[in-house]
Amino acid sequence: MAINKWITVAFVAVIVAFGVSLPASADRVKDIASVAGVRSNQLIGYGLVVGLDGTGDQTTQTQFTVQSLKNLLAQLGVVIPPNINPQLKNVAAVMVHADLPPFAKSGQNIDVTVSSVGNAQSLRGGSLLMTPLKGADGQVYAVAQGSLVVGGFGAEGADGSRVTVNIPSSGRIPNGATVERSVPTPFANGSELVLNLHQHDFTTAQRLSNVINHRFGPGTAAPMDGSSIKVNTPVDMAQKVAFFAEVENLEFTPGQAAARIVVNARTGTIVMGSGVQILPAAVAHGNLSVTISENIDVVQPEPFGNGDTAIVPDSDITITQENARVFALGEDGEGIASVDEIVRALNQVGAAPGDLMAILEALKQAGALRGELVVI
């Protein structure tokens, strides 16, 4: 009961902090929108990590590691006969991936993440050999190489016992890849660009268009739909950069988010938006607990009898039902309960997150919940 009360209090604190009493505030354009086509691109590559302290791939189960090493040595002029299968312990096959930021130029460095694809126990102390990183089009955009930084650690005893801290089979190389080519973006083309909202909303799109037109003149921006705004920009690149530097720092008040309740049934997390309301309703909620315990009884025969000792199972079933608590919602002057009133009423009866989920679903089915109920 103490745990449920603590969870409920924490739930109330989160709701009050993030959606009840805070007034609407102005946001910057850069925080809610981005330029269409100006984005990062994913890169991926396959390589080898060497220099491990006996924690590499077991080559009897990962033949591709041996094959990769043979191919690498052959390119360096070392030929291993086909009938020779080296038993490697200090080499691991890995996948390397990174995000190529927008406007990244040749010669700049980016961070890479290295993850084992075989059965290597740890990559700690290893070094990644030169690995080309390719984009979705199959072209090489960066080359990675360097010493790994591994946050995990593992130790294993002779009796098979093992202790692992974090994940030692994955690591990072800060500035471990050098960009070889840049990705063209639509930012430098034409005199029109599109701003895409991170969350579609017709009110926000119209307000953003209005604030841009108010600052730079009528006709500069026009909403295309609920998530995109077309903006007329200067043709000269320097002027275009200065223009968007001013646009992204404009402040305005976005439209109010839709009334929505998000319920995570796996973790018991419930988040209510500030626009959620409940019509007058009476709620009764109780818990029914069924406990089944199995006991083993030994039955002995009478003295000098011909019976045998027997083991008889004994089942004990206990049913406990808590008293249902009835409380009313939506009893204010307008007959509609706001988020803070909902939370206050549920907290007074000590409703746990599991109880809240059941109550909210029942209110939705009864038609008393004004808002979208999303279960993830």
C-alpha positions as CSV (number, residue, x, y, z in Angstrom):
1,M,0.0,0.0,0.0
2,A,2.9,2.4,0.8
3,I,4.4,1.7,-2.6
4,N,1.1,2.4,-4.4
5,K,0.7,5.6,-2.5
6,W,4.2,6.7,-3.4
7,I,3.6,6.0,-7.1
8,T,0.4,7.9,-7.0
9,V,2.0,10.9,-5.4
10,A,4.8,10.8,-8.0
11,F,2.2,10.6,-10.7
12,V,0.4,13.7,-9.3
13,A,3.7,15.6,-9.1
14,V,4.5,14.9,-12.8
15,I,1.0,16.0,-13.9
16,V,1.1,19.2,-11.9
17,A,4.6,20.0,-13.1
18,F,4.0,19.5,-16.8
19,G,0.5,20.2,-17.7
20,V,-1.8,21.7,-15.1
21,S,-1.0,25.2,-13.9
22,L,1.6,26.3,-16.4
23,P,0.4,29.0,-18.7
24,A,1.1,28.8,-22.5
25,S,4.5,30.2,-23.3
26,A,6.2,31.4,-26.5
27,D,8.5,28.9,-28.2
28,R,11.3,29.4,-30.7
29,V,10.8,28.3,-34.3
30,K,13.9,26.1,-34.1
31,D,12.4,24.1,-31.2
32,I,9.2,23.1,-33.1
33,A,10.1,23.0,-36.8
34,S,13.0,22.1,-39.1
35,V,13.9,22.8,-42.7
36,A,12.7,20.0,-45.1
37,G,15.6,18.0,-46.5
38,V,18.1,19.3,-43.9
39,R,18.6,16.1,-41.9
40,S,21.3,13.6,-40.9
41,N,22.0,10.5,-42.9
42,Q,22.7,7.0,-41.5
43,L,26.0,5.3,-42.4
44,I,27.0,1.7,-41.8
45,G,30.0,-0.5,-42.3
46,Y,31.6,-3.9,-41.5
47,G,35.0,-4.1,-39.9
48,L,37.4,-5.9,-37.6
49,V,38.5,-5.0,-34.1
50,V,41.9,-6.3,-33.1
51,G,44.1,-6.2,-30.0
52,L,41.6,-7.8,-27.6
53,D,42.8,-9.6,-24.5
54,G,41.5,-13.0,-25.5
55,T,37.9,-11.8,-25.5
56,G,37.4,-11.9,-29.3
57,D,35.2,-14.2,-31.5
58,Q,35.4,-17.9,-31.1
59,T,36.4,-18.8,-34.6
60,T,34.9,-22.3,-34.4
61,Q,31.5,-20.7,-34.4
62,T,32.1,-17.5,-36.3
63,Q,33.8,-18.5,-39.5
64,F,33.1,-15.1,-41.1
65,T,35.6,-13.5,-38.7
66,V,38.4,-15.8,-40.0
67,Q,37.3,-15.2,-43.6
68,S,37.4,-11.4,-43.1
69,L,40.9,-11.6,-41.6
70,K,42.2,-13.7,-44.4
71,N,40.8,-11.3,-47.0
72,L,42.4,-8.3,-45.1
73,L,45.8,-10.0,-44.9
74,A,45.6,-11.0,-48.6
75,Q,45.2,-7.3,-49.5
76,L,48.3,-6.5,-47.4
77,G,50.4,-9.2,-49.1
78,V,50.0,-12.0,-46.5
79,V,48.5,-15.2,-48.0
80,I,47.1,-17.8,-45.6
81,P,46.8,-21.3,-47.2
82,P,43.1,-22.4,-47.6
83,N,43.6,-25.5,-45.4
84,I,44.9,-23.3,-42.5
85,N,42.2,-22.2,-40.0
86,P,43.8,-19.8,-37.5
87,Q,42.4,-20.0,-34.0
88,L,41.8,-16.3,-33.2
89,K,41.1,-14.9,-29.8
90,N,42.0,-11.3,-30.2
91,V,39.9,-10.4,-33.2
92,A,36.2,-9.6,-33.4
93,A,33.9,-8.9,-36.3
94,V,31.9,-5.7,-35.8
95,M,29.3,-3.5,-37.3
96,V,30.1,0.2,-37.4
97,H,27.4,2.8,-37.7
98,A,27.2,6.6,-37.5
99,D,25.0,9.6,-38.3
100,L,26.3,12.0,-41.0
101,P,25.1,15.5,-39.9
102,P,23.7,17.9,-42.5
103,F,26.2,20.2,-44.1
104,A,29.1,17.9,-43.0
105,K,32.1,18.6,-45.3
106,S,35.0,16.4,-46.4
107,G,37.7,16.2,-43.8
108,Q,35.4,16.7,-40.7
109,N,35.2,14.1,-38.0
110,I,32.1,12.3,-36.7
111,D,31.5,9.9,-33.8
112,V,31.0,6.2,-34.5
113,T,29.5,3.3,-32.6
114,V,31.0,-0.2,-32.8
115,S,29.0,-3.3,-31.9
116,S,30.0,-7.0,-32.0
117,V,28.2,-9.3,-34.5
118,G,29.9,-12.5,-33.4
119,N,30.3,-14.0,-29.9
120,A,33.1,-11.7,-28.6
121,Q,32.8,-11.3,-24.9
122,S,34.3,-7.8,-24.7
123,L,35.7,-5.1,-27.0
124,R,37.6,-3.4,-24.2
125,G,41.1,-2.4,-25.3
126,G,40.5,-3.1,-29.0
127,S,41.2,-1.0,-32.0
128,L,39.0,-0.7,-35.1
129,L,40.8,-1.2,-38.4
130,M,40.0,1.1,-41.3
131,T,36.3,0.6,-42.1
132,P,34.5,2.3,-45.0
133,L,31.0,3.6,-44.0
134,K,28.4,3.6,-46.7
135,G,25.0,5.3,-47.1
136,A,21.7,3.9,-48.3
137,D,22.9,4.4,-51.9
138,G,26.0,2.2,-51.4
139,Q,28.4,5.0,-51.7
140,V,31.3,5.5,-49.2
141,Y,30.8,8.8,-47.2
142,A,33.2,8.3,-44.3
143,V,36.1,6.1,-43.1
144,A,36.3,5.0,-39.5
145,Q,39.4,3.8,-37.5
146,G,40.7,4.2,-34.0
147,S,40.7,2.9,-30.4
148,L,37.4,2.0,-28.8
149,V,36.0,3.5,-25.6
150,V,34.0,0.7,-23.9
151,G,31.9,1.6,-20.9
152,G,31.0,-2.1,-20.0
153,F,33.2,-4.6,-18.1
154,G,32.9,-8.4,-17.7
155,A,34.8,-11.0,-15.7
156,E,34.4,-14.8,-15.7
157,G,35.6,-17.4,-13.2
158,A,36.9,-20.9,-13.8
159,D,33.7,-22.4,-12.5
160,G,31.6,-20.7,-15.1
161,S,30.4,-17.8,-12.9
162,R,30.3,-14.5,-14.6
163,V,29.8,-10.8,-13.7
164,T,29.0,-8.2,-16.3
165,V,28.6,-4.4,-15.9
166,N,26.8,-2.6,-18.6
167,I,27.4,-3.9,-22.2
168,P,31.1,-4.7,-22.9
169,S,30.4,-5.9,-26.5
170,S,29.7,-2.4,-27.8
171,G,31.7,0.8,-27.7
172,R,32.2,4.2,-29.3
173,I,35.1,6.1,-31.0
174,P,34.8,9.9,-30.5
175,N,35.7,11.6,-33.8
176,G,36.5,8.2,-35.1
177,A,35.4,8.7,-38.7
178,T,36.6,11.1,-41.3
179,V,34.0,12.4,-43.8
180,E,35.0,11.7,-47.4
181,R,32.1,13.4,-49.2
182,S,29.2,15.6,-48.3
183,V,25.5,15.0,-49.0
184,P,23.7,17.7,-51.0
185,T,20.7,19.4,-49.4
186,P,17.9,21.4,-51.0
187,F,18.9,24.4,-48.8
188,A,21.1,25.8,-51.5
189,N,18.6,25.4,-54.3
190,G,16.0,27.9,-55.4
191,S,14.2,30.6,-53.5
192,E,11.7,28.5,-51.6
193,L,12.1,26.3,-48.6
194,V,9.6,24.3,-46.5
195,L,9.5,24.3,-42.7
196,N,8.1,21.1,-41.3
197,L,6.6,21.0,-37.8
198,H,7.7,18.3,-35.5
199,Q,4.1,17.7,-34.6
200,H,1.4,18.5,-37.1
201,D,-1.2,21.1,-36.0
202,F,-3.2,23.4,-38.2
203,T,-3.3,26.2,-35.6
204,T,0.5,26.1,-35.1
205,A,1.1,26.1,-38.8
206,Q,-1.1,29.2,-39.3
207,R,0.4,31.0,-36.3
208,L,4.0,30.3,-37.6
209,S,3.1,31.6,-41.0
210,N,1.6,34.8,-39.5
211,V,4.6,35.5,-37.3
212,I,7.0,35.2,-40.3
213,N,4.8,37.4,-42.4
214,H,4.6,40.0,-39.6
215,R,8.4,40.1,-39.4
216,F,9.4,40.0,-43.1
217,G,6.3,41.2,-44.9
218,P,3.1,39.7,-46.3
219,G,3.5,36.8,-48.7
220,T,6.8,35.6,-47.2
221,A,5.3,32.4,-45.7
222,A,2.1,30.4,-46.4
223,P,0.9,27.2,-44.7
224,M,0.7,24.2,-47.1
225,D,-1.0,21.8,-44.7
226,G,-1.1,21.0,-41.0
227,S,2.6,20.3,-40.8
228,S,4.4,22.3,-43.6
229,I,4.9,26.0,-44.2
230,K,6.4,27.3,-47.5
231,V,8.8,30.2,-47.0
232,N,10.2,32.5,-49.7
233,T,13.9,33.0,-49.2
234,P,16.7,35.1,-50.7
235,V,18.6,33.5,-53.5
236,D,22.1,34.5,-52.3
237,M,23.4,31.9,-49.9
238,A,24.8,34.3,-47.4
239,Q,21.5,36.2,-47.3
240,K,19.6,32.9,-47.0
241,V,21.7,31.8,-44.0
242,A,21.1,35.2,-42.3
243,F,17.4,35.0,-43.1
244,F,17.0,31.6,-41.5
245,A,19.1,32.6,-38.6
246,E,16.5,35.2,-37.8
247,V,13.5,33.0,-38.6
248,E,14.6,30.1,-36.3
249,N,14.8,32.5,-33.4
250,L,11.4,34.0,-33.8
251,E,9.1,33.4,-30.8
252,F,5.4,32.7,-31.0
253,T,2.8,30.7,-29.1
254,P,1.9,27.3,-30.7
255,G,-1.6,25.9,-30.8
256,Q,-2.7,24.0,-27.7
257,A,-2.1,20.3,-28.0
258,A,-5.0,17.9,-28.4
259,A,-6.6,16.4,-25.3
260,R,-4.8,13.1,-24.9
261,I,-4.1,10.5,-22.2
262,V,-1.2,8.2,-22.9
263,V,-1.1,4.9,-20.9
264,N,1.8,2.6,-20.9
265,A,0.4,-0.7,-19.7
266,R,3.9,-2.3,-19.3
267,T,5.4,0.3,-17.0
268,G,2.3,1.7,-15.4
269,T,3.1,5.2,-16.7
270,I,0.1,7.6,-17.2
271,V,0.4,11.0,-18.7
272,M,-2.5,13.4,-19.1
273,G,-2.6,16.5,-21.3
274,S,-3.8,19.7,-19.9
275,G,-6.9,19.7,-22.2
276,V,-8.4,16.5,-20.8
277,Q,-11.8,16.9,-19.2
278,I,-14.3,14.6,-17.7
279,L,-18.1,15.0,-17.6
280,P,-20.0,14.4,-14.4
281,A,-19.6,10.7,-13.4
282,A,-19.6,8.5,-10.3
283,V,-16.9,5.9,-10.1
284,A,-16.8,2.8,-7.9
285,H,-13.7,0.7,-8.0
286,G,-12.6,-2.2,-5.8
287,N,-10.2,-5.1,-5.9
288,L,-10.9,-8.8,-5.8
289,S,-7.9,-11.0,-4.7
290,V,-7.9,-14.8,-5.0
291,T,-5.2,-16.7,-3.2
292,I,-4.6,-20.4,-3.8
293,S,-2.1,-22.2,-1.5
294,E,-1.1,-25.9,-1.8
295,N,-0.2,-27.9,1.3
296,I,1.0,-31.5,1.6
297,D,-0.5,-33.6,4.4
298,V,0.9,-37.0,5.5
299,V,-1.8,-39.6,6.5
300,Q,-0.7,-42.4,8.8
301,P,-2.6,-45.7,9.2
302,E,-4.0,-46.8,12.5
303,P,-1.7,-48.8,14.8
304,F,-1.4,-52.5,13.8
305,G,-3.5,-51.6,10.7
306,N,-2.9,-52.9,7.2
307,G,-2.9,-49.4,5.6
308,D,0.0,-47.5,4.1
309,T,1.3,-44.1,4.7
310,A,0.0,-41.7,2.1
311,I,0.7,-38.1,1.0
312,V,-2.5,-36.2,0.4
313,P,-2.5,-32.7,-1.2
314,D,-4.6,-30.0,0.6
315,S,-5.7,-26.9,-1.4
316,D,-6.6,-23.7,0.5
317,I,-8.5,-21.1,-1.5
318,T,-9.0,-17.6,0.0
319,I,-11.0,-14.8,-1.6
320,T,-10.6,-11.3,-0.4
321,Q,-12.6,-8.4,-1.8
322,E,-11.8,-4.8,-0.8
323,N,-14.7,-2.4,-0.3
324,A,-15.4,-0.5,-3.5
325,R,-14.8,3.3,-3.1
326,V,-17.3,5.6,-4.7
327,F,-16.3,9.1,-5.7
328,A,-17.7,11.7,-8.0
329,L,-16.0,13.6,-10.9
330,G,-17.1,16.8,-12.6
331,E,-18.9,18.4,-9.6
332,D,-17.7,21.9,-10.2
333,G,-19.8,24.8,-11.3
334,E,-19.6,23.9,-15.0
335,G,-20.0,20.2,-14.4
336,I,-16.7,19.4,-16.0
337,A,-13.6,18.2,-14.2
338,S,-10.1,19.5,-15.2
339,V,-6.9,17.6,-15.0
340,D,-5.9,18.9,-11.5
341,E,-9.4,18.0,-10.2
342,I,-9.2,14.5,-11.7
343,V,-5.8,13.9,-10.1
344,R,-6.9,15.3,-6.7
345,A,-9.9,13.0,-6.6
346,L,-8.0,9.9,-7.6
347,N,-5.2,10.7,-5.2
348,Q,-7.7,11.1,-2.3
349,V,-8.9,7.5,-2.7
350,G,-5.3,6.2,-3.1
351,A,-5.7,4.9,-6.6
352,A,-2.6,3.1,-7.9
353,P,-1.6,3.3,-11.6
354,G,-3.3,0.0,-12.3
355,D,-6.5,1.4,-10.9
356,L,-6.1,4.6,-12.9
357,M,-5.9,2.7,-16.1
358,A,-9.0,0.7,-15.4
359,I,-10.9,3.9,-14.3
360,L,-9.9,5.9,-17.4
361,E,-10.8,3.1,-19.8
362,A,-14.2,2.7,-18.1
363,L,-14.8,6.5,-18.3
364,K,-14.0,6.4,-22.0
365,Q,-16.4,3.6,-22.6
366,A,-19.1,5.5,-20.7
367,G,-18.6,8.6,-22.9
368,A,-17.5,10.8,-19.9
369,L,-13.9,11.2,-21.0
370,R,-13.2,14.2,-23.3
371,G,-9.9,13.3,-24.8
372,E,-8.2,10.6,-26.7
373,L,-7.0,7.5,-24.8
374,V,-3.8,6.1,-26.2
375,V,-2.6,2.8,-24.9
376,I,1.0,1.9,-25.8
